[in-house]
């Protein structure tokens, strides 16, 4: 009854997998806290690097952090120096927060071929344009056209909220192109939230991208 459900959690176990994959009985709360803290730090630390997805896998001796980005060269650096520096910074940060560390922390980077079909990267692009003080309506329309030009994208919706255009009173503006079937469980809908930091306050950004329907069971058969 009019309750808002996160599009990702709504499809968990159907067409979506968990972003943290491990099993812990005794120290579950500590491991979960470590995942949440590390993920938040990576999102903040790598802002502007167009990181689309961060997944974490654990074993008794190793923690593997996998990141998908449209700019892998920016993260990897020359001869892998960027990854080594990021790994050292992450270990230092987790120790400062007194988070239990495994014996080995591994970080890998994968390239995203079509960034316009990933909601988190599209949201980061919108935030960058708004922070450069571009008109918000032009930014939304250009983003919709750019994403819909991608073959994988069948629909996109962008919603902004805050002091749009520097107005005294905050409001919400949204535009949609194509279809966004939120209640269809097999619909592959990517969702992301982002904030644009402006001198007169933050502007909230929400992006929904519909990439067609998934029929995994039929494919397996």
C-alpha positions in Angstrom: 0.0 0.0 0.0 2.1 2.9 -1.4 5.3 1.7 0.4 8.4 2.5 -1.5 10.7 -0.6 -2.0 14.3 -0.4 -3.2 14.4 -1.9 -6.8 17.5 -3.9 -6.0 16.4 -5.5 -2.7 12.9 -6.2 -4.3 14.7 -8.5 -6.9 17.2 -10.2 -4.6 17.3 -14.0 -5.2 15.3 -13.6 -8.4 17.5 -11.8 -10.9 19.9 -10.1 -8.4 22.7 -11.5 -6.3 23.9 -10.1 -3.0 26.7 -7.5 -3.1 28.4 -9.1 -0.1 29.0 -12.9 -0.4 30.3 -14.7 2.6 29.1 -16.7 5.6 29.9 -16.0 9.3 28.2 -17.4 12.4 30.1 -16.0 15.4 31.5 -12.8 14.1 28.7 -11.8 11.7 28.1 -8.3 13.2 31.8 -7.4 13.0 32.1 -8.7 9.4 28.9 -6.8 8.3 30.2 -3.6 10.0 33.5 -4.0 8.1 31.7 -4.4 4.8 29.5 -1.3 5.3 32.3 0.9 6.5 34.7 -0.1 3.7 32.0 0.3 1.0 31.1 3.8 2.3 34.8 4.8 2.4 35.4 3.5 -1.2 32.3 5.4 -2.6 33.5 8.6 -0.9 37.2 8.1 -1.7 36.7 7.1 -5.4 34.1 9.9 -6.2 34.6 11.0 -9.7 36.2 7.7 -10.8 32.8 6.4 -12.2 32.7 3.3 -10.1 29.5 1.4 -11.0 29.4 -1.5 -8.5 31.4 -2.7 -5.5 31.1 -6.4 -4.5 32.8 -8.1 -1.5 33.7 -11.8 -1.1 35.2 -13.3 2.0 37.0 -16.5 3.0 38.7 -17.3 6.3 42.0 -16.0 5.0 41.1 -13.5 2.3 38.8 -10.5 1.6 38.3 -9.8 -2.1 36.9 -6.4 -3.2 35.8 -6.3 -6.9 35.0 -2.9 -8.5 33.4 -2.3 -11.9 34.2 1.1 -13.5 34.1 2.8 -16.8 37.6 4.3 -16.2 39.8 1.4 -15.1 43.0 3.1 -16.1 42.3 5.9 -13.6 42.1 3.4 -10.8 44.8 0.9 -11.8 47.4 3.6 -12.6 50.9 3.0 -14.1 51.9 -0.7 -13.6 49.2 -1.2 -10.9 50.5 1.6 -8.6 47.0 3.0 -8.1 45.6 -0.3 -6.9 48.5 -0.8 -4.4 48.0 2.7 -3.0 44.3 2.1 -2.7 44.9 -1.2 -0.9 47.3 0.4 1.5 44.9 3.3 2.2 42.0 0.9 2.8 44.1 -1.2 5.3 45.1 2.0 7.1 41.5 3.2 7.2 40.1 -0.1 8.5 42.8 -0.3 11.2 42.0 3.3 12.3 38.3 2.3 12.6 39.4 -0.9 14.6 37.8 -3.2 12.0 38.9 -6.9 12.1 41.1 -7.5 9.0 41.7 -10.8 7.2 45.2 -12.0 6.4 45.0 -10.7 2.8 43.0 -7.9 1.2 42.7 -8.2 -2.6 41.3 -5.5 -4.8 40.4 -6.1 -8.5 39.0 -3.8 -11.2 36.8 -4.7 -14.1 35.8 -2.5 -17.0 32.2 -1.5 -17.8 31.7 -1.4 -21.6 28.5 0.7 -21.6 28.5 3.2 -18.7 25.3 4.9 -19.9 23.3 1.7 -18.9 24.4 1.8 -15.3 22.4 4.0 -12.9 25.3 4.8 -10.5 27.6 6.1 -13.2 24.7 8.1 -14.8 23.9 9.6 -11.4 27.6 10.6 -11.0 27.6 12.3 -14.4 24.5 14.3 -13.5 26.1 15.3 -10.2 29.3 16.5 -12.0 27.2 18.6 -14.4 25.2 20.2 -11.6 28.3 21.0 -9.6 29.6 22.8 -12.7 26.4 25.0 -12.4 24.8 23.8 -15.7 21.0 24.3 -15.9 19.3 21.2 -14.4 16.7 20.8 -17.1 19.3 20.7 -19.8 21.3 18.2 -17.8 18.3 15.9 -17.3 17.2 16.0 -21.0 20.8 15.4 -22.2 21.2 12.5 -19.9 18.0 10.9 -21.0 18.9 11.2 -24.7 22.4 9.9 -24.1 21.2 6.8 -22.2 18.4 6.0 -24.6 20.9 6.0 -27.4 22.3 2.8 -25.8 20.9 -0.5 -27.2 20.6 -2.1 -23.8 18.5 0.7 -22.3 14.7 0.5 -22.8 13.7 3.2 -20.3 15.2 5.8 -17.9 13.8 8.0 -15.2 15.7 10.8 -13.5 14.5 12.7 -10.4 16.1 15.7 -8.8 15.1 17.2 -5.4 16.4 20.2 -3.5 17.0 23.9 -4.2 16.9 23.6 -8.0 18.3 26.5 -9.8 19.2 28.2 -6.5 15.5 28.7 -5.6 14.6 29.6 -2.0 12.1 26.8 -1.7 13.1 23.3 -2.5 11.1 21.2 -4.9 11.2 18.0 -7.0 11.5 17.7 -10.8 11.6 14.4 -12.8 11.6 13.3 -16.4 11.1 9.8 -17.9 11.7 8.3 -21.3 10.7 4.8 -22.3 9.3 2.2 -19.8 10.1 1.7 -16.1 8.1 -1.4 -14.9 8.9 -1.3 -11.2 6.5 -4.0 -10.2 7.7 -6.6 -12.7 10.2 -8.9 -10.8 11.9 -10.1 -14.0 12.5 -6.5 -15.2 16.2 -5.6 -15.0 16.0 -2.2 -13.3 19.2 -0.5 -12.1 18.7 2.1 -9.4 21.1 4.6 -7.8 21.2 7.6 -5.5 23.7 10.4 -5.6 24.2 14.0 -4.2 25.4 17.1 -6.0 27.2 19.4 -3.5 26.4 23.0 -4.4 27.1 26.3 -2.5 23.4 26.7 -1.5 22.9 23.1 -0.4 22.9 19.5 -1.7 20.7 18.3 -4.6 19.4 14.7 -4.4 19.6 12.6 -7.5 17.8 9.4 -8.2 18.2 7.4 -11.4 16.2 4.3 -12.6 17.3 2.5 -15.8 15.4 -0.4 -17.3 17.4 -2.8 -19.4 14.8 -5.3 -20.5 13.6 -8.5 -18.9 15.6 -11.5 -17.6 14.6 -15.1 -18.0 17.4 -16.9 -16.2 15.4 -20.1 -15.5 14.6 -20.6 -19.2 18.2 -20.0 -20.1 19.4 -22.6 -17.6 17.0 -25.2 -19.0 
